[in-house]
Amino acid sequence: MKVAFVTYNSVGRNLSSGWHGTPDRRALVLQNTKGEAWAVNPDNPLRSADGDYGPSRARRTEEIDRLWGQLQEHLPELDHLVVYVGTGGSDRAVELASQLPASKVTFVGCDCNMGHKVQLLRRYGFSNDQTVMSECGGIQTMGELFESFMVSGTVPALQLA
């Protein structure tokens, strides 16, 4: 099975981008490698002009587009996609993920701006049961899902909402 994990933050801590695993269990990690993290963090002194913590939504969208460009060549061989949808990057991430059959996508996201995320998923033909709830930023949860896949060979069908 081949699964891609895509996030404009990072997948866990200290995990390199690229392919991981064995011939029968392969994971493609596409993540922000610039050291930027976008998450609600009241201790973060950096606040962008749009009111979010960390760099602006425009920069998040640019990062999503960059990562999706890397993902494009691998889409035909993937069995599943796990994608993080944060409060400021969810629109573009869901729009791009809609190129795949709904059965091949799992979304990871925090509860920030949840009403908007639910409407967005519905607009593109996805449902809430394809969503794994996470902490803001999704870094730990994406890492746990990656580790679980590497051990079990499957993407956990978690519904924590």
TABEL-V87500 format. One record per residue. N is the residue number from 1. RES is the residue in one small letter. PSI is psi in radians with two decimals (* if undefined). Layout:
N&RES&PSI ; N&RES&PSI
//
This chain:
1&m&2.45 ; 2&k&2.19 ; 3&v&2.43 ; 4&a&2.45 ; 5&f&2.03 ; 6&v&2.24 ; 7&t&2.53 ; 8&y&0.06 ; 9&n&-2.28 ; 10&s&2.78 ; 11&v&1.76 ; 12&g&-2.78 ; 13&r&2.40 ; 14&n&0.56 ; 15&l&2.26 ; 16&s&2.66 ; 17&s&2.73 ; 18&g&-2.94 ; 19&w&2.49 ; 20&h&2.71 ; 21&g&-2.77 ; 22&t&2.99 ; 23&p&-0.53 ; 24&d&-0.09 ; 25&r&1.64 ; 26&r&2.37 ; 27&a&2.23 ; 28&l&2.08 ; 29&v&2.08 ; 30&l&2.03 ; 31&q&2.97 ; 32&n&2.10 ; 33&t&0.23 ; 34&k&-0.01 ; 35&g&0.12 ; 36&e&2.51 ; 37&a&2.34 ; 38&w&1.99 ; 39&a&2.68 ; 40&v&2.09 ; 41&n&1.74 ; 42&p&-0.37 ; 43&d&-0.18 ; 44&n&2.04 ; 45&p&-0.25 ; 46&l&2.09 ; 47&r&2.23 ; 48&s&2.98 ; 49&a&-0.46 ; 50&d&0.11 ; 51&g&-0.07 ; 52&d&2.81 ; 53&y&2.48 ; 54&g&-2.96 ; 55&p&2.88 ; 56&s&2.87 ; 57&r&-0.63 ; 58&a&-0.72 ; 59&r&-0.63 ; 60&r&-0.75 ; 61&t&-0.72 ; 62&e&-0.72 ; 63&e&-0.73 ; 64&i&-0.80 ; 65&d&-0.70 ; 66&r&-0.81 ; 67&l&-0.69 ; 68&w&-0.64 ; 69&g&-0.70 ; 70&q&-0.60 ; 71&l&-0.56 ; 72&q&-0.80 ; 73&e&-0.32 ; 74&h&-0.19 ; 75&l&-0.77 ; 76&p&-0.47 ; 77&e&-0.10 ; 78&l&2.47 ; 79&d&-0.46 ; 80&h&2.70 ; 81&l&2.27 ; 82&v&2.08 ; 83&v&2.35 ; 84&y&2.34 ; 85&v&1.88 ; 86&g&-3.11 ; 87&t&-0.56 ; 88&g&-0.20 ; 89&g&0.10 ; 90&s&-0.65 ; 91&d&-0.94 ; 92&r&-0.69 ; 93&a&-0.77 ; 94&v&-0.72 ; 95&e&-0.82 ; 96&l&-0.70 ; 97&a&-0.41 ; 98&s&-0.13 ; 99&q&-0.27 ; 100&l&2.73 ; 101&p&2.47 ; 102&a&-0.59 ; 103&s&-0.24 ; 104&k&0.17 ; 105&v&2.36 ; 106&t&2.31 ; 107&f&2.48 ; 108&v&2.25 ; 109&g&2.71 ; 110&c&3.08 ; 111&d&0.09 ; 112&c&2.25 ; 113&n&0.67 ; 114&m&-0.67 ; 115&g&-0.76 ; 116&h&-0.75 ; 117&k&-0.74 ; 118&v&-0.81 ; 119&q&-0.70 ; 120&l&-0.80 ; 121&l&-0.80 ; 122&r&-0.74 ; 123&r&-0.62 ; 124&y&0.21 ; 125&g&0.28 ; 126&f&2.90 ; 127&s&2.87 ; 128&n&-0.48 ; 129&d&0.04 ; 130&q&0.24 ; 131&t&2.27 ; 132&v&2.12 ; 133&m&2.52 ; 134&s&3.09 ; 135&e&2.86 ; 136&c&2.29 ; 137&g&-0.52 ; 138&g&0.13 ; 139&i&-0.88 ; 140&q&-0.81 ; 141&t&-0.75 ; 142&m&-0.70 ; 143&g&-0.73 ; 144&e&-0.71 ; 145&l&-0.70 ; 146&f&-0.89 ; 147&e&-0.73 ; 148&s&-0.75 ; 149&f&-0.73 ; 150&m&-0.53 ; 151&v&-0.83 ; 152&s&-0.40 ; 153&g&0.14 ; 154&t&2.82 ; 155&v&2.08 ; 156&p&2.37 ; 157&a&1.28 ; 158&l&2.38 ; 159&q&1.76 ; 160&l&-0.07 ; 161&a&*
//
